[in-house]
Amino acid sequence: MKQPLQLLAIGLAGALAADWLGIPAGLLIGAMLAVAIATLARLDLGKVPLLYDEGGKILLGTVIGATFNRRVLLQLGALLPSAIAATLAMIAIGLALGWLLAKIAHLDIATGLFSLTPGGIGEMVAVAQEIGAGATVVATLQFVRLSSVVLLAPAIIGWFFS
């Protein structure tokens, strides 16, 4: 029982530190970074308990589901054609880059596709696990993608509109 609690404590410490530092999406990025660093430092944290894995997916689904309401859906009506076009374009680009990554890095096609297709880390890793793709590779590349967007996009957008 000690290892799962250590894992949770390290994730919580990283989340709180990143949030305190004002890092965008700090709770998510801080927890991932802290646990990744601990793992790379060869701390024996063991395997992620099934309760954490499945409980996290349930919590994530609950949080996402709770954001939907009638007002938001009505507002989205006017944006729907543009949103669908942009979504399809991002998916097509992600799939093309994922296929290219799979060829260059000698990954199976599913791992390459889920690694670079836009989406939330939790969701993409969960689906990758379900179909047998390389969830560790997917998690790592999705983390790099999300961290880059969260940390760089505000500066790039600010520069572009200044």
N, C-alpha and C positions, 0 to 999 in steps of 0.2 A: 504494500500500500504506500510505501515511502516514495517510490519513483513517480507514480501518478501525481502525488501531491507536490513533489519537487517540480515536475513539468508545469503544473498549474501555477505554482508560485513564481516560477521564472517568467512565464507568459504574462502573468498579472503585473509583475514588476516592470517588464518591458513596456507593457501597455500604458501603465500609469506614468512612467518616465517620459515616453514619447508624447503623451497627452499634455503633461506638465510643460514640456518644451514647446508646445504649440504646433507640433508637426501635424499637417493635415492627415486625417484618418489615422491619428496617432495610436488609438487603442488597437486597431487592427495591425498596422504596420509595426508598432512597437512590440506587440506580443509575438508576431512572426519572427521579427529580427532577433529578439532576445532568445527565443527557443532555438532558432537556427544557429546562432553564435554558440550557445551552450552545446548543441549537438556537434558542431564543428570542432569545439574544444574537447570533444570526446567525453563529455559528461555522460555517464550511463543513466539515461532517462527512461530507458526501456521503450516499449512500443506504446503508442497512444491507445489508451483504453477504449474499448468499443463504446462505452457510455459517453465518453468525451466526443467521439466521432459522430455517433448517431444523435446524441443530445445537441451537439453544435448544429447539425443539419436541421433539426427540428426548430431550434431557436432562430436560426437564420431564415427559415421559411416563414416562421411566425412574424418576425420583424418585417420582412418584405411584404407579406400579405396584409399586415396592419397599415401599410402606407396607402393602400387603395381605398378610395371612398368615391361617392357619387360626384362630388364637386370636381375632383381631379380628373375623373373619367370624362366629364362634360368638357372640361378645358382641353383635354387631349384630342377631342373630336376634330377641332380645327387643325390641329397639328398632325393628325394621323397620316395623311398621304406623305408629307415630308419625312415624318419619323420612320415610316415603313421603308421609304426609299433609302434614307441614310443608314438604317439598320441593315438592309440587304447589302448595301455597298460595303459596310464595315465587315459584315460576315464574309462576303466574297473575297475581300482583300485579306482578311485573317486566314481563310481557308487556303488561298493561293500561297501566302507566306508560310503557313503551316506545312503544306505539301512540300514546298521548297526546303524548309528546315528539315523535314523528315528525310529527304533525299541527301542533303548535304551532311547532316549529322548522323546518318544511318540509324534513324529512329523508325519505329513502326509508324504507319501513317496516322493512326488514331492519336498517338502521343504527340506527333508533330502538329496535327490539326487542333487538338485541345490546348496545346501550349500557346498558340498565338491567336486563337479565335477570341475576339473581345467577349468579356463576360466577367462576372464576379469570381474571385479566386475560389471561394467555397463552392460555388455552383459548378465551376469547370472541373475542379478536383473531384467533387462528388460524382459527377457524370463519368469522368475518366476512370475512377475506381470501379464504378458499376459495370463498365464495358471491358475492363481489363487493360486499359492503357497505362502507361508509366506515370502513375499519380505523383511521384516525387519530382520527376522532370516537369510535369505540368504545373505543379505547385511552385516550383522554383522560377520557371519562366513567367508564369502569371504574376508572381510576386515582383519580379523585376519590371514587368510591364506596368502593373498598378503603381508601384513606388515611383517609377519614372514619371508617369502621368500626374500623380498627385503632387509630387515635388517640383516638377518642371513646368507643368501647364500654367499655373498661376503666373509665373515669371514670364513665360512666352506670351501669354495672352495680354498681360500688363504691358509688355514691350510693344506688342503689335498694336494696341489701342492707345498708346501714349503719343 
